[in-house]
Amino acid sequence: MRILVLADIHANWPALAAIDEPFDACLVLGDLVDYGPSAQPCIAWVKAHADYAIRGNHDHNVAQRIPGRGESGYRYLTRVTRQWMWETLDAGDVRYLARLPVTQTIQLDGLALHLVHGTPRDPLDEYLGPDPEQWALRLRTVRADIVCVGHTHLPFVLQIGEKTVLNPGSVGQPRDGDPRTSYAVIEDGQVSLRRCEYPIAETIRQIDGSNLPERAKLLAGEALRTGGEAIRNGFLRPAESVASRTAGSL
């Protein structure tokens, strides 16, 4: 059995559409929305193809109309694109996000899989990378062969005793310095991380054609082009002039 595992699509339809993998089942680990220009086709694809999908923190906040806060990096992009989500999503899309479960434990191909966006201790918001010691603490009460997580946008596979922690990375907004779409496949019980190219320029073209502030367009574009390195390195801080940055690139 081939199980396709996706996380953190973030309204990036060109990235999602580029995944060309046959699968018998599809798991989606949350964060369908925010940051990107095309939330509706991403939600439609998940509705049509995901056998199991759970809620991410961005899905929750969009559905509950919780505004973003912040002036730097991804917090700023969350704040300005959140309004974009509310303006473009229809009521059915919002209801779908609101009704996604926070966690699920399922049986597929003889495996018990626990799905959670953050961690079992804090399903929506805890941010935990590939730290075996910390994951061991959080898996003590989890009964599963594979724990599938998202949220960090960093792909990794950890073996914690008899349990495997799988983060497929981000479909729509990788943050490990590699801008390619990131996802995972579980086949015959074996986990593999995968990458594929997608037309980043098309996503950026859609962002540039929106009514987002110019600073947000520049920031989002550089985040996508650099696999998150631009924001990690402080690209376009709040005090920096958009005009001077743009002029300097001419």
N, C-alpha and C positions, 0 to 999 in steps of 0.2 A: 504494500500500500504506500502511495506517495502522498504525504501531507505537506501542503504549502503553508508556511507560517509568515504572516505579515504584521508589521507594526508601524505606527507613526507615519501614516500616509500623508497627513497634513495638506489635504486639498490640492495635491500635485498630480493631476490626471496624466500628463505625459509620462511621469515616472511609473505610475501604477500600470498604465497601458503597455509599457515596454517589457513587463515581465512575461516571458514566453515559456512557461513551464507547464507540462501536463500534471494534473493532480487528481487524486481521488477524493480528497477532502481539503478544505481551506479553513485556517484559523486566523482571525484578525484580532490583534491585541490592543486595539484602541487608538485614539487620536486620529480620527478621520478628517478633522477640521482644523481651522486657523492656519496662518502663515501663507497658504497657497491660494491660487486664483480660481480653482475649479472644484469646489466642495461637492456640488450636486452630482456630477458624474462619478465621483469617487464613492459617495454614499450609495448611488444606484448600483455600482458594481458590487459593493459589499453585500447589499441586499440580495443581489442575484446569485452571488457565487460563494459567499462565506457560509460554511456549515455551522460555525460557532464564531460569535464576535462578542467582545466585551467593551466596556466603557473606559475611555481614558480621561484624564483630567481636563483636557481641552473639550472633549465631547460633553462632559458634565457641565462645564462652565458655560458653554454656548447654549445648551439646553435650558439651563437654569438662569440664563441672562445675567451672569456674573461678569462685570466688566474687568478687563485687564488693567494692571497698574504697573507703571514703570516707564523710564525714559532711556534706558540703555539696552542694547543688544536684543535678545529674544523677548525680554519683557516688554520692550517698546513695540516690537513687531506683533506680539500678542495683543497689546492694547489697540493698535490701529487696525489690525485685521479682524478683530472680534466684531467690530461694527460692520465690516464687510460681510461677515457670515450672517449676521442678523438681517442684513438687507437683501441677501441673495437666496437664502434657504427658505423653502416653503414650510408650512405647518407640519406636513407629513414627515419631512426630513428631521425637523426638530423633535417630533414625537419619537421617531426612531432612535435618535441619540439618547433621549431621556429614558427609554425603555431598555437600553442595553444593560445587561447584568454587570455588576462590578467585578465579580469573579465567577469562574465556572471550573468544575472538575469533571472531566469527560473520559470515556473509554473509547479508544480507537486502535484497531489493529493489535489488540492485546496489550495496549499500553494505557496506563492512567496518566492523563495530562492535566495539570492545574494551570489555568490561564489567569493571569493578573497583569494589569498594566504597570504598576509600581513594584510593590513587594507584598508578601502575605501580611506583613505587619501594618502597612499603610497602602492599600491597593491603588489609590489614585495619585498620591503625591510623593511618596518616598523615592528618592533618587539614589540608586545604588549600582555602582559599576561592578567590574569583575573582581570582587573581594571575597575570596573563599571563606575566610573566617566570619565575616559579617553575614554572608548568605547562610552559612551553617546555623547560625543563631536563628535566622528567620524561617528555616525549613523544619525546625524540630517537630512541629505539629502538623506538617503538610504530608498527606499520604498521596504520593504520586511518583511515577517514574521520571517524568520530565516536567519541569516547571517552566512555563513559557512566559516571558516578561518583555516589556518594552520600556518606554519612557526616557531612557538615557540617550537614545539614538546611536548607541555604540554596540556593534555586534560582538558577541562573545558566547562561548560555551564553557561551562564549568562543571566538573564532576565533584559532587559533594557526597561522599560515601556512595550509596547506591542510587542517589538522585542526580539528575542532570539539570542544570539551569541553562536555558537557552534564551538569549536575546538576539533576534534576527537583525537588529539594527533598524534603521529608518528607511522606508520606501521613498518618502518624499522630501526628506531633509536630513541627510547624513551629517554627522558631526565628528567624524573620525579622520577628517582630512581627505577622504576619498569621496568625490561628489557622485559616484555612481549609485544607482538604486541598490539597496541592501535588503536581503530577505533570507529565508532558510527553508530547507526541505528536510523532512524526516521520512526516510525510506527504509523499510524492514528494520525499524528500531534504531537506525543510524542517523545522526544529525550532521548536516553539512550547511555551512554558510555560503551564500551565493551573492554575486554582484552582477549587474548588467548596466550597460550604457543606456542613457535615455536623452532625448533632445532637450537639454537644459535651456537652450536658447529659446525654445518655444514657451516654456514656463515663464521665463523672464520677459518674453514679449507680451504675454498676457498680463503679467504684473505691471509692466511699463504702460500698458494701455488702460489701466484702472485709474480710479480717482484717489488712490492712496497718496499721501504726502511724498514729495520727491525724496526726502531722507529715507523713508520706508522703502521706496523702490530701489534705491541704491544699496541699502543694507540687505534687503532680501536677495537681490541679485548676487551680491558678493558672497553671501552665506551659501547660496546654491553652487556658485562656481567653484568655491574653495572647500567644499565639504565641511563648512563650519569654521574653518581656520580664520576667516576674516573677522568674525565676531569674537572669537577667542583672543585674537590679537588686538582687539579694541578699535576695529574699523568704525569710523564715523561716530565718535563719541558725541554726547548731547551738545557740548560746547563747540564742536567743530562746524565750520561753515559748509553747507552743502554747495554753495556757489564756488567757494575756493577749491573744494575737493573736485568738483566737476571740471572747473577750469584747469586744474592741475593735471587732469587726465587727458586733455585735448592734445 
